[in-house]
């Protein structure tokens, strides 16, 4: 079985979902006591988050490239970054290793195209919403992508992620806020679906909460990992 290398800990909540869901799906598909072969490097997010705030991305890049290389040296066949925001550095990390990095945007775009959904909304951390690293990759896959424009909305969506979801706190008020933002995007941009572009948002927003398709980047990324394992048995 091919070995998966996961760079996790950003946050530990999202990494828990990756580990659990990958193994549940693999076990369901292959049966008996079968689970995935995974080597994980879980970072201390507290060491990284201050550099994000100071826009010191080169420091984060060097750190994550080092982690990816260690996973490659440990014998993994593919690298998975268990967070959306750090895909800002995906190309830099890919250039430092000789094995593929499975990009989260490619995985979710594949499902959007499968459902023939082309106009999509995207919410996530403020980095994901205000920068183009995820948006451009999605658009290269044939999607038209819209993000919230209001600074107030962007800041509150970001705050909820870091202050609540990253530590496992789920609030009804935050759920309502996200739903209201998405419904406003439906009215303003005529989006046909919404991409949950942060691996923790799936904890808050469920498919029955909206009347448009929800594309969870975590789940689609995990599907991509599972397909890689099964296709390469």
N, CA, C and O of each residue as an XYZ file, in Angstrom:
932
protein
N       0.844     -1.202      0.000
C       0.000      0.000      0.000
C       0.877      1.250      0.000
O       1.897      1.313      0.686
N       0.456      2.239     -0.785
C       1.189      3.493     -0.829
C       1.079      4.227      0.509
O       0.045      4.178      1.176
N       2.147      4.896      0.880
C       2.175      5.611      2.162
C       1.854      7.087      1.965
O       2.345      7.723      1.032
N       1.024      7.620      2.855
C       0.613      9.015      2.814
C       1.382      9.801      3.864
O       1.490      9.368      5.012
N       1.911     10.942      3.481
C       2.557     11.843      4.428
C       1.664     13.050      4.671
O       1.362     13.793      3.737
N       1.238     13.254      5.910
C       0.363     14.374      6.240
C       1.124     15.410      7.063
O       1.736     15.081      8.079
N       1.079     16.659      6.616
C       1.556     17.776      7.437
C       0.324     18.342      8.130
O      -0.540     18.937      7.485
N       0.243     18.154      9.450
C      -0.962     18.517     10.186
C      -0.685     19.463     11.340
O       0.397     20.037     11.460
N      -1.703     19.609     12.190
C      -1.585     20.472     13.365
C      -2.045     21.897     13.143
O      -1.900     22.740     14.028
N      -2.607     22.183     11.952
C      -2.970     23.569     11.610
C      -4.446     23.652     11.207
O      -4.710     24.021     10.062
N      -5.391     23.348     12.031
C      -5.265     23.058     13.450
C      -5.339     21.554     13.714
O      -5.525     20.758     12.794
N      -5.190     21.181     14.984
C      -5.297     19.764     15.330
C      -6.709     19.247     15.081
O      -6.893     18.059     14.815
N      -7.720     20.136     15.166
C      -9.097     19.719     14.922
C      -9.264     19.206     13.492
O      -9.870     18.156     13.281
N      -8.743     19.924     12.525
C      -8.881     19.481     11.139
C      -8.062     18.214     10.892
O      -8.477     17.341     10.130
N      -6.911     18.120     11.530
C      -6.059     16.943     11.345
C      -6.738     15.691     11.874
O      -6.600     14.616     11.290
N      -7.471     15.820     12.976
C      -8.242     14.695     13.504
C      -9.207     14.162     12.452
O      -9.347     12.950     12.288
N      -9.873     15.069     11.742
C     -10.834     14.651     10.721
C     -10.133     13.917      9.577
O     -10.640     12.910      9.084
N      -8.994     14.407      9.163
C      -8.240     13.738      8.100
C      -7.907     12.303      8.499
O      -8.192     11.367      7.752
N      -7.314     12.132      9.654
C      -6.870     10.808     10.087
C      -8.057      9.854     10.220
O      -8.014      8.719      9.746
N      -9.107     10.332     10.868
C     -10.267      9.470     11.108
C     -10.967      9.096      9.810
O     -11.262      7.923      9.584
N     -11.236     10.079      8.954
C     -12.021      9.821      7.752
C     -11.254      9.005      6.714
O     -11.829      8.134      6.061
N      -9.964      9.280      6.558
C      -9.170      8.480      5.621
C      -9.244      7.005      6.012
O      -9.483      6.143      5.165
N      -9.040      6.724      7.280
C      -9.030      5.333      7.727
C     -10.413      4.691      7.678
O     -10.531      3.509      7.354
N     -11.454      5.447      7.994
C     -12.805      4.898      7.917
C     -13.169      4.511      6.493
O     -13.738      3.444      6.261
N     -12.842      5.381      5.536
C     -13.182      5.101      4.136
C     -12.355      3.931      3.609
O     -12.883      3.051      2.930
N     -11.081      3.923      3.918
C     -10.223      2.823      3.465
C     -10.711      1.497      4.035
O     -10.773      0.493      3.327
N     -11.052      1.502      5.311
C     -11.528      0.268      5.938
C     -12.845     -0.195      5.315
O     -13.046     -1.390      5.097
N     -13.744      0.758      5.026
C     -15.029      0.403      4.423
C     -14.843     -0.181      3.028
O     -15.537     -1.121      2.643
N     -13.897      0.384      2.271
C     -13.687     -0.065      0.901
C     -12.912     -1.381      0.821
O     -13.183     -2.210     -0.048
N     -11.958     -1.571      1.718
C     -11.064     -2.731      1.603
C     -11.335     -3.817      2.649
O     -10.873     -4.950      2.517
N     -12.085     -3.455      3.681
C     -12.558     -4.459      4.620
C     -11.551     -4.960      5.632
O     -10.411     -4.501      5.699
N     -12.022     -5.939      6.434
C     -11.250     -6.572      7.504
C     -10.662     -5.512      8.427
O     -11.391     -4.649      8.917
N      -9.366     -5.565      8.668
C      -8.721     -4.602      9.562
C      -7.866     -3.595      8.792
O      -6.966     -2.967      9.350
N      -8.166     -3.456      7.499
C      -7.349     -2.596      6.645
C      -7.469     -1.122      7.033
O      -8.574     -0.605      7.199
N      -6.340     -0.461      7.175
C      -6.283      0.983      7.382
C      -5.180      1.553      6.501
O      -4.389      0.811      5.919
N      -5.138      2.869      6.411
C      -4.130      3.530      5.571
C      -2.777      3.554      6.277
O      -2.695      3.615      7.504
N      -1.717      3.502      5.467
C      -0.371      3.699      6.006
C      -0.072      5.190      5.961
O       0.068      5.775      4.887
N       0.023      5.793      7.135
C       0.171      7.253      7.244
C       1.360      7.590      8.136
O       1.529      7.026      9.218
N       2.173      8.518      7.659
C       3.195      9.125      8.512
C       2.830     10.601      8.627
O       2.700     11.300      7.622
N       2.668     11.059      9.851
C       2.197     12.434     10.061
C       3.248     13.279     10.787
O       3.883     12.829     11.741
N       3.408     14.497     10.315
C       4.207     15.485     11.032
C       3.244     16.566     11.488
O       2.830     17.417     10.701
N       2.893     16.525     12.763
C       1.951     17.492     13.309
C       2.727     18.632     13.973
O       3.453     18.422     14.945
N       2.563     19.828     13.437
C       3.327     20.982     13.916
C       2.623     21.619     15.112
O       1.458     21.330     15.387
N       3.338     22.482     15.814
C       2.753     23.306     16.874
C       2.254     24.594     16.218
O       3.045     25.464     15.854
N       0.932     24.703     16.075
C       0.357     25.847     15.370
C       0.689     27.170     16.060
O       0.749     28.212     15.408
N       0.902     27.131     17.367
C       1.240     28.359     18.093
C       2.572     28.941     17.627
O       2.791     30.148     17.728
N       3.457     28.092     17.120
C       4.744     28.572     16.596
C       4.587     29.222     15.230
O       5.420     30.030     14.820
N       3.514     28.866     14.527
C       3.317     29.327     13.152
C       2.429     30.560     13.063
O       2.720     31.491     12.312
N       1.342     30.563     13.834
C       0.333     31.614     13.720
C       0.882     33.034     13.897
O       0.450     33.926     13.168
N       1.813     33.290     14.828
C       2.368     34.662     14.928
C       3.083     35.112     13.657
O       3.031     36.291     13.305
N       3.750     34.188     12.967
C       4.422     34.544     11.714
C       3.402     34.874     10.628
O       3.656     35.721      9.772
N       2.240     34.201     10.660
C       1.176     34.525      9.712
C       0.733     35.968      9.915
O       0.588     36.721      8.953
N       0.521     36.345     11.164
C       0.056     37.702     11.470
C       1.066     38.760     11.053
O       0.690     39.867     10.668
N       2.358     38.418     11.130
C       3.415     39.368     10.763
C       3.793     39.279      9.281
O       4.707     39.962      8.818
N       3.075     38.428      8.552
C       3.345     38.233      7.126
C       4.752     37.696      6.871
O       5.376     38.011      5.858
N       5.239     36.883      7.802
C       6.581     36.290      7.678
C       6.474     34.891      7.067
O       6.778     33.884      7.707
N       6.033     34.864      5.816
C       5.733     33.582      5.178
C       6.976     32.791      4.805
O       6.911     31.569      4.666
N       8.105     33.465      4.642
C       9.336     32.732      4.304
C       9.752     31.827      5.464
O      10.271     30.732      5.249
N       9.523     32.288      6.687
C       9.850     31.467      7.851
C       8.963     30.222      7.874
O       9.434     29.116      8.139
N       7.671     30.418      7.590
C       6.739     29.288      7.558
C       7.086     28.357      6.404
O       7.059     27.134      6.549
N       7.412     28.946      5.260
C       7.793     28.147      4.092
C       8.974     27.234      4.408
O       8.932     26.040      4.111
N      10.015     27.782      5.000
C      11.205     26.993      5.320
C      10.856     25.857      6.273
O      11.352     24.739      6.129
N       9.998     26.151      7.247
C       9.607     25.147      8.225
C       8.821     24.013      7.581
O       9.105     22.841      7.830
N       7.835     24.354      6.755
C       6.996     23.325      6.149
C       7.736     22.540      5.064
O       7.496     21.346      4.884
N       8.624     23.205      4.353
C       9.456     22.488      3.381
C      10.324     21.451      4.087
O      10.517     20.341      3.591
N      10.841     21.831      5.247
C      11.642     20.905      6.049
C      10.807     19.699      6.482
O      11.283     18.565      6.440
N       9.565     19.943      6.897
C       8.678     18.852      7.310
C       8.373     17.924      6.138
O       8.391     16.701      6.275
N       8.092     18.530      4.978
C       7.771     17.730      3.790
C       8.950     16.853      3.377
O       8.773     15.694      3.002
N      10.158     17.422      3.450
C      11.352     16.658      3.079
C      11.567     15.502      4.055
O      11.969     14.414      3.644
N      11.306     15.725      5.330
C      11.453     14.652      6.312
C      10.461     13.531      6.051
O      10.792     12.356      6.208
N       9.249     13.889      5.653
C       8.261     12.871      5.316
C       8.684     12.093      4.068
O       8.536     10.873      4.002
N       9.212     12.821      3.082
C       9.703     12.149      1.883
C      10.834     11.190      2.236
O      10.864     10.058      1.753
N      11.754     11.631      3.066
C      12.879     10.787      3.478
C      12.413      9.571      4.283
O      13.086      8.542      4.319
N      11.244      9.709      4.930
C      10.690      8.604      5.717
C       9.993      7.569      4.837
O       9.587      6.512      5.319
N       9.855      7.876      3.536
C       9.343      6.875      2.604
C       7.911      7.049      2.148
O       7.335      6.115      1.590
N       7.302      8.234      2.368
C       5.930      8.415      1.896
C       5.924      8.605      0.382
O       6.937      8.966     -0.219
N       4.758      8.352     -0.224
C       4.629      8.432     -1.678
C       3.937      9.703     -2.147
O       3.991     10.046     -3.328
N       3.287     10.402     -1.223
C       2.581     11.632     -1.567
C       2.464     12.479     -0.308
O       2.394     11.950      0.801
N       2.444     13.806     -0.487
C       2.314     14.735      0.639
C       0.931     15.371      0.618
O       0.428     15.754     -0.438
N       0.325     15.477      1.795
C      -0.967     16.141      1.960
C      -0.825     17.203      3.047
O      -0.411     16.893      4.164
N      -1.163     18.450      2.730
C      -1.189     19.513      3.732
C      -2.618     19.608      4.243
O      -3.525     19.962      3.490
N      -2.826     19.295      5.520
C      -4.184     19.185      6.069
C      -4.744     20.538      6.503
O      -5.208     20.702      7.631
N      -4.693     21.488      5.600
C      -5.236     22.831      5.836
C      -5.263     23.571      4.506
O      -4.413     23.338      3.646
N      -6.239     24.465      4.334
C      -6.320     25.257      3.105
C      -5.287     26.367      3.058
O      -4.595     26.536      2.054
N      -5.182     27.127      4.148
C      -4.366     28.341      4.125
C      -2.914     28.070      3.754
O      -2.303     28.855      3.029
N      -2.359     26.969      4.243
C      -0.960     26.677      3.954
C      -0.720     26.241      2.508
O       0.422     26.048      2.091
N      -1.813     26.086      1.744
C      -1.625     25.861      0.308
C      -1.131     27.122     -0.393
O      -0.794     27.093     -1.576
N      -1.093     28.205      0.329
C      -0.406     29.417     -0.153
C       1.041     29.079     -0.496
O       1.642     29.709     -1.367
N       1.597     28.084      0.192
C       2.995     27.686      0.007
C       3.133     26.370     -0.761
O       4.225     25.809     -0.842
N       2.026     25.879     -1.322
C       2.040     24.555     -1.950
C       3.085     24.431     -3.058
O       3.817     23.443     -3.113
N       3.156     25.423     -3.935
C       4.119     25.347     -5.041
C       5.558     25.376     -4.526
O       6.429     24.687     -5.057
N       5.798     26.177     -3.487
C       7.147     26.245     -2.905
C       7.538     24.892     -2.315
O       8.665     24.427     -2.487
N       6.588     24.269     -1.618
C       6.873     22.965     -1.016
C       7.066     21.914     -2.098
O       7.979     21.093     -2.012
N       6.210     21.934     -3.115
C       6.338     20.961     -4.201
C       7.702     21.038     -4.868
O       8.265     20.016     -5.261
N       8.230     22.238     -4.995
C       9.535     22.413     -5.638
C      10.695     21.855     -4.819
O      11.794     21.671     -5.340
N      10.450     21.585     -3.529
C      11.512     21.092     -2.657
C      11.492     19.570     -2.494
O      12.385     19.003     -1.864
N      10.484     18.913     -3.057
C      10.373     17.464     -2.905
C      10.253     16.797     -4.267
O       9.975     17.453     -5.271
N      10.463     15.503     -4.287
C      10.440     14.749     -5.543
C       9.249     13.814     -5.643
O       9.214     12.938     -6.507
N       8.280     13.992     -4.771
C       7.042     13.230     -4.805
C       5.892     14.213     -4.947
O       6.065     15.393     -4.644
N       4.712     13.764     -5.403
C       3.607     14.715     -5.607
C       3.021     15.258     -4.312
O       2.984     14.570     -3.292
N       2.568     16.492     -4.371
C       1.789     17.112     -3.312
C       0.355     17.192     -3.831
O       0.099     17.806     -4.867
N      -0.574     16.575     -3.112
C      -1.967     16.558     -3.544
C      -2.623     17.875     -3.161
O      -2.830     18.148     -1.978
N      -2.952     18.697     -4.163
C      -3.455     20.051     -3.902
C      -4.946     20.025     -3.595
O      -5.736     19.432     -4.330
N      -5.315     20.670     -2.507
C      -6.699     20.657     -2.028
C      -7.657     21.302     -3.031
O      -8.795     20.853     -3.167
N      -7.215     22.347     -3.731
C      -8.086     23.040     -4.685
C      -8.414     22.153     -5.881
O      -9.537     22.187     -6.385
N      -7.458     21.368     -6.335
C      -7.709     20.459     -7.456
C      -8.775     19.433     -7.090
O      -9.617     19.076     -7.913
N      -8.729     18.964     -5.844
C      -9.676     17.940     -5.390
C     -11.099     18.490     -5.317
O     -12.040     17.838     -5.770
N     -11.261     19.680     -4.753
C     -12.618     20.224     -4.627
C     -13.145     20.698     -5.973
O     -14.344     20.593     -6.232
N     -12.279     21.214     -6.830
C     -12.709     21.647     -8.158
C     -13.200     20.454     -8.984
O     -14.140     20.578     -9.769
N     -12.569     19.325     -8.802
C     -12.983     18.107     -9.513
C     -14.427     17.760     -9.193
O     -15.187     17.380    -10.084
N     -14.817     17.889     -7.912
C     -16.184     17.581     -7.517
C     -17.159     18.645     -8.015
O     -18.275     18.316     -8.414
N     -16.756     19.908     -7.997
C     -17.613     20.978     -8.541
C     -17.911     20.719    -10.013
O     -19.058     20.828    -10.446
N     -16.890     20.381    -10.774
C     -17.064     20.118    -12.200
C     -17.902     18.869    -12.438
O     -18.685     18.806    -13.386
N     -17.732     17.888    -11.578
C     -18.525     16.651    -11.678
C     -20.011     16.959    -11.546
O     -20.843     16.342    -12.211
N     -20.341     17.928    -10.673
C     -21.735     18.308    -10.467
C     -22.169     19.450    -11.391
O     -23.282     19.966    -11.280
N     -21.271     19.834    -12.306
C     -21.536     20.905    -13.278
C     -21.880     22.234    -12.593
O     -22.728     22.992    -13.062
N     -21.199     22.491    -11.472
C     -21.339     23.758    -10.768
C     -20.131     24.615    -11.126
O     -18.995     24.241    -10.833
N     -20.368     25.752    -11.755
C     -19.267     26.583    -12.249
C     -19.099     27.893    -11.470
O     -17.973     28.349    -11.274
N     -20.205     28.503    -11.023
C     -20.137     29.740    -10.245
C     -20.192     29.394     -8.762
O     -21.225     28.947     -8.262
N     -19.091     29.598     -8.066
C     -19.029     29.167     -6.669
C     -18.587     30.308     -5.760
O     -17.845     31.201     -6.167
N     -19.058     30.255     -4.530
C     -18.558     31.143     -3.496
C     -17.446     30.437     -2.746
O     -17.394     29.208     -2.710
N     -16.564     31.208     -2.152
C     -15.443     30.660     -1.392
C     -15.309     31.426     -0.079
O     -15.163     32.649     -0.083
N     -15.357     30.711      1.040
C     -15.078     31.321      2.329
C     -13.986     30.521      3.022
O     -13.826     29.324      2.786
N     -13.244     31.199      3.876
C     -12.148     30.552      4.592
C     -11.476     31.571      5.492
O     -12.117     32.520      5.941
N     -10.204     31.387      5.758
C      -9.464     32.391      6.523
C      -9.331     33.657      5.686
O      -9.577     33.639      4.480
N      -8.948     34.744      6.321
C      -8.814     35.996      5.554
C      -7.752     35.872      4.471
O      -7.832     36.548      3.445
N      -6.751     35.008      4.690
C      -5.714     34.798      3.673
C      -6.342     34.157      2.436
O      -6.054     34.553      1.307
N      -7.191     33.177      2.659
C      -7.859     32.493      1.559
C      -8.810     33.419      0.822
O      -8.932     33.341     -0.401
N      -9.486     34.296      1.555
C     -10.484     35.172      0.923
C      -9.888     36.408      0.274
O     -10.460     36.932     -0.682
N      -8.747     36.890      0.771
C      -8.192     38.146      0.249
C      -7.011     37.931     -0.696
O      -6.623     38.852     -1.415
N      -6.443     36.742     -0.704
C      -5.336     36.442     -1.611
C      -5.802     35.456     -2.680
O      -6.896     34.902     -2.577
N      -4.990     35.239     -3.690
C      -5.444     34.491     -4.862
C      -4.901     33.063     -4.972
O      -5.158     32.385     -5.967
N      -4.155     32.600     -3.965
C      -3.507     31.293     -4.124
C      -4.497     30.150     -4.305
O      -4.219     29.216     -5.057
N      -5.650     30.202     -3.631
C      -6.662     29.162     -3.796
C      -7.616     29.518     -4.939
O      -7.984     28.662     -5.743
N      -7.999     30.765     -4.998
C      -8.926     31.247     -6.030
C      -8.370     30.987     -7.430
O      -9.084     30.483     -8.298
N      -7.114     31.326     -7.650
C      -6.512     31.126     -8.972
C      -6.443     29.656     -9.350
O      -6.674     29.290    -10.502
N      -6.124     28.813     -8.370
C      -6.029     27.373     -8.654
C      -7.408     26.814     -9.010
O      -7.533     25.976     -9.903
N      -8.436     27.283     -8.310
C      -9.798     26.850     -8.629
C     -10.200     27.311    -10.024
O     -10.815     26.559    -10.780
N      -9.850     28.552    -10.363
C     -10.215     29.089    -11.665
C      -9.468     28.396    -12.798
O      -9.980     28.302    -13.914
N      -8.263     27.911    -12.519
C      -7.530     27.127    -13.517
C      -8.240     25.814    -13.816
O      -8.046     25.210    -14.871
N      -9.065     25.386    -12.867
C      -9.857     24.175    -13.045
C     -11.232     24.465    -13.639
O     -12.101     23.593    -13.641
N     -11.437     25.684    -14.144
C     -12.657     25.998    -14.877
C     -13.780     26.613    -14.078
O     -14.898     26.721    -14.582
N     -13.519     27.024    -12.831
C     -14.569     27.608    -12.002
C     -14.506     29.137    -12.024
O     -13.455     29.720    -12.290
N     -15.639     29.774    -11.743
C     -15.697     31.208    -11.515
C     -15.931     31.384    -10.022
O     -16.920     30.886     -9.485
N     -15.024     32.091     -9.348
C     -14.993     32.092     -7.889
C     -15.280     33.484     -7.325
O     -14.702     34.478     -7.763
N     -16.184     33.534     -6.345
C     -16.531     34.779     -5.671
C     -16.241     34.650     -4.177
O     -16.463     33.597     -3.581
N     -15.744     35.729     -3.584
C     -15.465     35.758     -2.145
C     -16.163     36.970     -1.533
O     -16.481     37.914     -2.257
N     -16.410     36.973     -0.221
C     -16.976     38.163      0.425
C     -16.054     39.373      0.225
O     -14.831     39.236      0.247
N     -16.640     40.541      0.032
C     -15.858     41.754     -0.183
C     -15.801     42.641      1.062
O     -14.879     43.441      1.223
N     -16.778     42.493      1.925
C     -16.849     43.320      3.124
C     -15.740     42.955      4.104
O     -15.577     41.788      4.461
N     -14.977     43.964      4.537
C     -13.917     43.721      5.524
C     -14.501     43.198      6.834
O     -13.897     42.363      7.506
N     -15.669     43.695      7.182
C     -16.323     43.244      8.408
C     -16.625     41.755      8.337
O     -16.368     41.021      9.290
N     -17.165     41.312      7.219
C     -17.482     39.891      7.045
C     -16.213     39.043      7.034
O     -16.150     37.993      7.673
N     -15.212     39.507      6.305
C     -13.947     38.770      6.223
C     -13.319     38.612      7.602
O     -12.871     37.527      7.972
N     -13.294     39.702      8.355
C     -12.679     39.661      9.686
C     -13.442     38.753     10.646
O     -12.834     38.047     11.451
N     -14.772     38.770     10.563
C     -15.565     37.940     11.473
C     -15.484     36.461     11.095
O     -15.413     35.604     11.977
N     -15.493     36.156      9.818
C     -15.328     34.764      9.373
C     -13.978     34.228      9.857
O     -13.881     33.104     10.350
N     -12.948     35.049      9.708
C     -11.595     34.672     10.129
C     -11.517     34.497     11.642
O     -10.913     33.543     12.132
N     -12.130     35.420     12.377
C     -12.096     35.339     13.844
C     -12.736     34.056     14.342
O     -12.203     33.388     15.228
N     -13.876     33.718     13.771
C     -14.588     32.503     14.184
C     -13.717     31.269     13.957
O     -13.707     30.353     14.779
N     -12.995     31.248     12.850
C     -12.118     30.103     12.567
C     -11.036     29.974     13.629
O     -10.865     28.906     14.216
N     -10.305     31.057     13.880
C      -9.137     30.964     14.752
C      -9.489     30.938     16.239
O      -8.838     30.251     17.026
N     -10.524     31.693     16.617
C     -10.845     31.775     18.041
C     -11.824     30.701     18.505
O     -11.897     30.397     19.696
N     -12.574     30.127     17.572
C     -13.579     29.137     17.951
C     -13.314     27.762     17.336
O     -13.041     26.804     18.059
N     -13.391     27.659     16.026
C     -13.323     26.351     15.379
C     -11.990     25.641     15.587
O     -11.955     24.421     15.750
N     -10.906     26.389     15.583
C      -9.578     25.780     15.745
C      -9.393     25.134     17.112
O      -8.514     24.292     17.292
N     -10.213     25.525     18.063
C     -10.129     24.919     19.402
C     -11.382     24.108     19.720
O     -11.642     23.782     20.878
N     -12.159     23.782     18.682
C     -13.296     22.896     18.848
C     -14.556     23.521     19.405
O     -15.451     22.804     19.852
N     -14.650     24.863     19.390
C     -15.836     25.548     19.907
C     -16.850     25.777     18.792
O     -16.525     26.372     17.765
N     -18.078     25.304     18.994
C     -19.139     25.457     18.008
C     -20.245     26.312     18.613
O     -20.807     25.964     19.652
N     -20.557     27.434     17.964
C     -21.592     28.335     18.467
C     -22.692     28.504     17.427
O     -22.418     28.654     16.237
N     -23.952     28.478     17.895
C     -25.085     28.689     17.003
C     -25.028     30.061     16.359
O     -25.400     30.219     15.197
N     -24.566     31.053     17.104
C     -24.490     32.415     16.566
C     -23.503     32.497     15.403
O     -23.740     33.212     14.429
N     -22.404     31.766     15.508
C     -21.407     31.757     14.433
C     -21.929     31.007     13.218
O     -21.681     31.407     12.080
N     -22.642     29.936     13.456
C     -23.264     29.189     12.368
C     -24.221     30.095     11.587
O     -24.197     30.125     10.357
N     -25.069     30.838     12.324
C     -26.021     31.747     11.681
C     -25.293     32.825     10.883
O     -25.728     33.195      9.792
N     -24.189     33.328     11.428
C     -23.438     34.366     10.733
C     -22.925     33.852      9.386
O     -23.057     34.526      8.364
N     -22.342     32.659      9.396
C     -21.820     32.075      8.154
C     -22.944     31.873      7.139
O     -22.786     32.187      5.959
N     -24.076     31.348      7.602
C     -25.198     31.101      6.703
C     -25.697     32.410      6.097
O     -26.007     32.463      4.907
N     -25.777     33.454      6.897
C     -26.221     34.765      6.392
C     -25.262     35.305      5.330
O     -25.696     35.849      4.315
N     -23.970     35.155      5.565
C     -22.978     35.611      4.584
C     -23.139     34.852      3.268
O     -23.109     35.448      2.192
N     -23.308     33.558      3.361
C     -23.442     32.728      2.155
C     -24.711     33.086      1.398
O     -24.694     33.177      0.171
N     -25.814     33.290      2.117
C     -27.075     33.659      1.462
C     -26.965     35.016      0.779
O     -27.555     35.227     -0.281
N     -26.220     35.933      1.375
C     -25.986     37.226      0.732
C     -25.185     37.062     -0.554
O     -25.418     37.774     -1.530
N     -24.234     36.116     -0.553
C     -23.456     35.848     -1.765
C     -24.329     35.234     -2.851
O     -24.122     35.477     -4.040
N     -25.310     34.433     -2.429
C     -26.257     33.882     -3.399
C     -27.015     34.997     -4.111
O     -27.178     34.978     -5.331
N     -27.471     35.962     -3.329
C     -28.240     37.065     -3.891
C     -27.375     37.976     -4.759
O     -27.780     38.396     -5.843
N     -26.176     38.273     -4.260
C     -25.317     39.260     -4.928
C     -24.597     38.691     -6.144
O     -24.503     39.355     -7.177
N     -24.086     37.459     -6.026
C     -23.243     36.914     -7.089
C     -23.878     35.742     -7.841
O     -23.299     35.213     -8.789
N     -25.076     35.346     -7.405
C     -25.773     34.219     -8.048
C     -24.939     32.938     -8.014
O     -24.916     32.172     -8.978
N     -24.255     32.717     -6.890
C     -23.437     31.508     -6.790
C     -24.336     30.275     -6.783
O     -25.444     30.293     -6.246
N     -23.828     29.202     -7.395
C     -24.577     27.944     -7.507
C     -24.151     26.937     -6.439
O     -24.823     25.930     -6.212
N     -23.031     27.226     -5.793
C     -22.516     26.359     -4.743
C     -21.539     27.135     -3.889
O     -21.080     28.208     -4.280
N     -21.217     26.595     -2.717
C     -20.275     27.269     -1.826
C     -19.158     26.316     -1.445
O     -19.406     25.178     -1.047
N     -17.926     26.791     -1.571
C     -16.759     26.016     -1.171
C     -16.360     26.434      0.236
O     -16.061     27.602      0.483
N     -16.356     25.483      1.151
C     -15.884     25.732      2.511
C     -14.369     25.619      2.485
O     -13.813     24.534      2.656
N     -13.702     26.757      2.268
C     -12.270     26.779      2.026
C     -11.423     26.873      3.273
O     -10.385     27.535      3.283
N     -11.865     26.215      4.318
C     -11.073     26.079      5.540
C     -11.444     24.734      6.131
O     -12.624     24.398      6.229
N     -10.452     23.973      6.520
C     -10.707     22.599      6.928
C     -11.514     22.472      8.206
O     -11.976     21.378      8.529
N     -11.701     23.573      8.951
C     -12.508     23.508     10.168
C     -13.983     23.863      9.945
O     -14.817     23.557     10.798
N     -14.323     24.498      8.821
C     -15.683     25.006      8.652
C     -16.715     23.885      8.568
O     -17.886     24.091      8.889
N     -16.285     22.704      8.140
C     -17.223     21.575      8.072
C     -17.806     21.244      9.444
O     -18.849     20.597      9.535
N     -17.139     21.683     10.505
C     -17.654     21.472     11.854
C     -18.887     22.331     12.108
O     -19.696     22.020     12.982
N     -19.029     23.409     11.345
C     -20.068     24.406     11.591
C     -21.211     24.330     10.586
O     -22.379     24.398     10.969
N     -20.882     24.190      9.305
C     -21.880     24.227      8.242
C     -22.098     22.827      7.670
O     -21.148     22.157      7.265
N     -23.369     22.390      7.642
C     -23.739     21.077      7.126
C     -24.587     21.233      5.866
O     -25.118     22.309      5.594
N     -24.706     20.155      5.107
C     -25.369     20.235      3.798
C     -26.831     20.667      3.882
O     -27.346     21.274      2.943
N     -27.504     20.364      4.984
C     -28.911     20.731      5.111
C     -29.120     22.190      5.539
O     -30.255     22.657      5.639
N     -28.023     22.897      5.788
C     -28.134     24.284      6.242
C     -28.428     25.259      5.095
O     -28.868     26.385      5.329
N     -28.183     24.822      3.860
C     -28.318     25.707      2.701
C     -29.097     25.024      1.589
O     -29.274     23.806      1.589
N     -29.559     25.834      0.640
C     -30.312     25.280     -0.483
C     -29.464     25.212     -1.757
O     -29.995     25.056     -2.856
N     -28.147     25.331     -1.596
C     -27.209     25.131     -2.704
C     -26.181     24.087     -2.277
O     -25.982     23.878     -1.080
N     -25.531     23.434     -3.227
C     -24.533     22.425     -2.871
C     -23.378     23.011     -2.067
O     -22.906     24.114     -2.341
N     -22.940     22.257     -1.080
C     -21.786     22.630     -0.266
C     -20.619     21.745     -0.665
O     -20.751     20.522     -0.721
N     -19.482     22.360     -0.941
C     -18.279     21.619     -1.306
C     -17.250     21.813     -0.192
O     -16.660     22.882     -0.038
N     -17.064     20.765      0.560
C     -16.170     20.783      1.717
C     -14.773     20.380      1.259
O     -14.554     19.244      0.840
N     -13.840     21.305      1.340
C     -12.483     21.011      0.866
C     -11.845     19.850      1.624
O     -11.083     19.074      1.047
N     -12.154     19.731      2.918
C     -11.593     18.629      3.703
C     -12.026     17.287      3.134
O     -11.196     16.412      2.886
N     -13.332     17.128      2.929
C     -13.852     15.855      2.432
C     -13.330     15.532      1.044
O     -12.993     14.382      0.759
N     -13.260     16.539      0.172
C     -12.788     16.280     -1.194
C     -11.293     15.954     -1.216
O     -10.837     15.133     -2.012
N     -10.540     16.609     -0.328
C      -9.116     16.310     -0.206
C      -8.929     14.868      0.262
O      -8.083     14.139     -0.257
N      -9.719     14.475      1.234
C      -9.655     13.107      1.766
C     -10.019     12.099      0.683
O      -9.371     11.058      0.574
N     -11.041     12.384     -0.119
C     -11.397     11.500     -1.233
C     -10.217     11.334     -2.184
O      -9.949     10.238     -2.677
N      -9.515     12.443     -2.434
C      -8.346     12.378     -3.304
C      -7.262     11.485     -2.739
O      -6.620     10.732     -3.471
N      -7.057     11.572     -1.427
C      -6.067     10.720     -0.761
C      -6.459      9.249     -0.908
O      -5.634      8.407     -1.260
N      -7.723      8.958     -0.634
C      -8.205      7.575     -0.712
C      -8.066      7.033     -2.132
O      -7.632      5.898     -2.327
N      -8.436      7.846     -3.126
C      -8.305      7.412     -4.517
C      -6.862      7.108     -4.869
O      -6.583      6.149     -5.589
N      -5.938      7.924     -4.361
C      -4.516      7.685     -4.612
C      -4.096      6.330     -4.036
O      -3.384      5.567     -4.689
N      -4.536      6.041     -2.830
C      -4.174      4.783     -2.192
C      -4.735      3.590     -2.972
O      -4.016      2.640     -3.282
N      -6.024      3.660     -3.279
C      -6.688      2.517     -3.908
C      -6.204      2.311     -5.341
O      -5.991      1.175     -5.765
N      -6.029      3.405     -6.091
C      -5.568      3.297     -7.474
C      -4.154      2.761     -7.572
O      -3.751      2.235     -8.609
N      -3.404      2.895     -6.497
C      -1.996      2.478     -6.530
C      -1.729      1.228     -5.703
O      -0.583      0.959     -5.343
N      -2.779      0.454     -5.393
C      -2.576     -0.802     -4.658
C      -1.850     -1.829     -5.544
O      -1.588     -2.949     -5.104
